[in-house]
Amino acid sequence: MDYETARRLLIDQANLKASDTFLGRLGQNQPPMPGQVTSILLALKVVFDALRDQSVIDRELASALFLVSNEAQQLFNSGLARSLDCPPLLNEDLGRIAIAVKSIFSGTWQS
């Protein structure tokens, strides 16, 4: 995956209005589709590698990063965590996403 593909994937998955995106599904109290979290984590690593030495992140990407980490956790906490359809490791996956986003903003990969 190259940087532009990763950037576009993150921006697309941060769309709350589309029913098949990561945030769209969480907003409907539905779990992510299989592979969605893995794709997001891979895209976050690609974006980190591409931006590691950059001092500026474009606004559209920064917004998507914030939404994919913060809004996803809020949506999870507000409904999906109580759902019978919630995958058992989703909360941990959201934590990994948040750590990756923090890494992008700090310029140092967190583990």
C-alpha positions in Angstrom: 0.0 0.0 0.0 1.4 3.4 -0.9 0.9 6.7 0.9 -1.9 8.0 -1.3 -3.9 4.8 -1.0 -3.4 4.7 2.7 -4.5 8.4 3.0 -7.6 7.9 0.9 -8.5 4.7 2.9 -8.3 6.5 6.2 -10.4 9.5 4.9 -13.0 7.2 3.4 -13.2 5.0 6.6 -13.8 8.1 8.7 -17.0 8.9 6.9 -19.9 8.5 9.4 -22.6 8.9 6.7 -21.7 5.9 4.6 -23.1 2.6 5.9 -20.2 0.4 4.9 -17.3 2.5 6.4 -15.6 1.8 9.7 -17.2 4.8 11.4 -20.5 4.3 9.6 -20.8 0.8 10.9 -19.9 1.8 14.4 -22.4 4.6 14.3 -25.1 2.1 13.4 -24.0 -0.2 16.4 -22.6 -2.7 13.9 -19.1 -4.3 14.1 -16.6 -3.5 11.5 -16.5 -5.7 8.4 -13.9 -8.4 8.4 -10.5 -6.9 7.5 -11.5 -3.3 8.0 -9.5 -2.8 11.2 -6.5 -4.6 9.7 -6.6 -2.3 6.6 -6.9 0.7 8.9 -3.9 -0.4 11.0 -1.8 -1.0 7.9 -2.8 2.4 6.4 -1.8 4.1 9.7 1.6 2.5 9.6 2.1 3.5 5.9 1.0 7.1 6.8 3.4 7.1 9.8 6.3 6.0 7.7 5.6 8.6 5.0 5.1 11.5 7.4 7.6 10.6 10.1 9.9 13.6 9.2 7.1 16.0 8.2 6.2 18.9 10.4 2.8 19.4 8.8 -0.2 17.1 8.2 -3.0 18.2 5.8 -6.3 19.1 7.4 -8.4 16.4 5.7 -6.0 13.6 6.8 -5.7 15.1 10.4 -9.5 15.2 10.7 -9.7 11.5 9.5 -7.0 10.5 12.0 -8.9 12.2 14.8 -12.2 10.6 13.8 -10.8 7.1 13.3 -9.3 7.2 16.8 -11.5 9.4 19.0 -14.9 9.2 17.4 -14.6 5.4 16.9 -13.9 4.9 20.6 -16.8 7.2 21.6 -19.2 5.3 19.3 -18.0 2.0 20.7 -18.5 3.2 24.3 -21.9 4.6 23.5 -23.5 1.5 22.1 -21.5 -1.2 20.4 -19.7 -2.3 23.6 -23.2 -3.5 25.0 -24.1 -5.2 21.7 -24.2 -8.9 21.4 -22.6 -8.5 17.9 -19.5 -6.8 19.3 -16.3 -8.7 18.4 -14.4 -9.6 21.6 -11.2 -7.8 20.6 -12.7 -4.6 19.1 -11.9 -2.5 22.2 -8.2 -3.6 22.0 -8.2 -2.9 18.2 -9.5 0.6 18.9 -6.7 1.1 21.4 -4.1 0.0 18.7 -5.7 2.5 16.3 -5.4 5.3 18.9 -1.7 4.4 19.6 -0.9 4.4 15.8 -2.6 7.8 15.4 -0.7 9.2 18.4 2.5 7.9 16.8 1.7 9.8 13.6 1.1 13.0 15.4 4.2 12.6 17.6 6.6 11.3 14.9 7.7 8.4 17.1 6.2 4.9 16.7 4.6 3.9 20.0 4.2 0.2 20.8 
